[in-house]
């Protein structure tokens, strides 16, 4: 991912394909490859396309990853969307969601 300006992230073609997909999305990749950033950008795209925040579901394996996902979405969305809308996004671990 090109990231010469920390404020402006330019997705790779693979990341852009995920962001542009209109289907449910599962991203499986090695640590440090940009999964969280890609999915945060996907969530922002959904919000920009008028998907209700309550209809967005993000699942992770760990509480740490859940926090990282929320933080990434919150940081990227703070200029465009209200904190209240961001708080409505369903971000869970698999275990907490199943419970």
C-alpha positions in Angstrom: 0.0 0.0 0.0 1.4 3.4 -0.9 1.4 5.7 2.0 3.6 8.7 1.3 1.1 11.0 3.1 -0.1 9.5 6.4 -3.5 11.2 5.9 -4.1 9.9 2.4 -4.0 6.1 2.0 -3.8 4.8 -1.6 -5.1 1.2 -1.6 -3.3 -1.4 -3.7 -5.4 -2.9 -6.6 -6.1 -5.9 -4.3 -7.3 -3.7 -1.5 -9.4 -1.6 -3.9 -11.1 -4.7 -5.2 -12.1 -5.5 -1.6 -13.3 -2.0 -1.0 -15.3 -1.9 -4.3 -16.9 -5.4 -3.8 -20.6 -5.2 -3.1 -20.6 -8.7 -1.5 -19.8 -9.8 2.1 -16.1 -9.6 2.6 -13.7 -11.9 4.3 -10.0 -11.0 4.4 -7.5 -13.6 5.3 -3.8 -12.6 5.2 -0.6 -12.6 7.2 0.0 -10.2 10.0 1.1 -6.7 9.0 -0.4 -6.9 5.4 -3.0 -4.2 5.9 -6.1 -6.2 6.7 -7.3 -3.7 9.3 -6.7 -0.7 7.1 -8.4 -2.4 4.2 -11.5 -3.3 6.2 -11.6 0.1 7.8 -11.6 1.6 4.3 -14.3 -0.8 3.3 -16.5 0.3 6.2 -16.0 3.9 5.3 -17.0 3.1 1.7 -20.2 1.4 3.0 -21.0 4.4 5.1 -20.4 6.8 2.2 -22.8 4.6 0.1 -25.5 5.2 2.8 -25.4 1.8 4.4 -26.8 2.2 8.0 -24.0 1.7 10.6 -26.2 -0.8 12.4 -26.1 -3.0 9.3 -22.3 -3.3 9.2 -20.7 -6.2 11.0 -17.0 -6.6 11.6 -15.7 -9.8 13.2 -12.2 -10.4 14.6 -10.5 -13.2 16.5 -9.2 -11.2 19.5 -10.2 -8.3 21.7 -7.0 -6.5 20.7 -7.9 -6.9 17.0 -11.4 -5.6 17.8 -10.0 -2.5 19.4 -7.6 -2.0 16.5 -10.5 -2.3 14.0 -12.6 0.2 15.9 -9.7 2.7 16.2 -8.9 2.4 12.5 -12.5 3.0 11.5 -12.9 5.8 14.0 -9.7 7.6 12.9 -10.6 7.3 9.2 -14.2 8.3 9.6 -13.9 11.2 12.1 -14.0 13.9 9.5 -17.0 12.5 7.7 -19.3 10.8 10.2 -20.4 11.5 13.7 -19.0 9.6 16.7 -22.6 8.4 17.3 -22.7 6.7 13.9 -19.3 5.1 14.3 -20.4 3.7 17.7 -23.4 2.0 16.0 -21.1 -0.2 13.9 -21.2 -3.8 15.1 -17.5 -4.8 15.8 -17.1 -8.0 17.7 -14.9 -10.9 18.3 -16.3 -14.2 16.9 -16.8 -15.4 20.5 -18.7 -12.3 21.7 -20.8 -12.3 18.6 -21.8 -15.9 19.0 -22.5 -15.4 22.7 
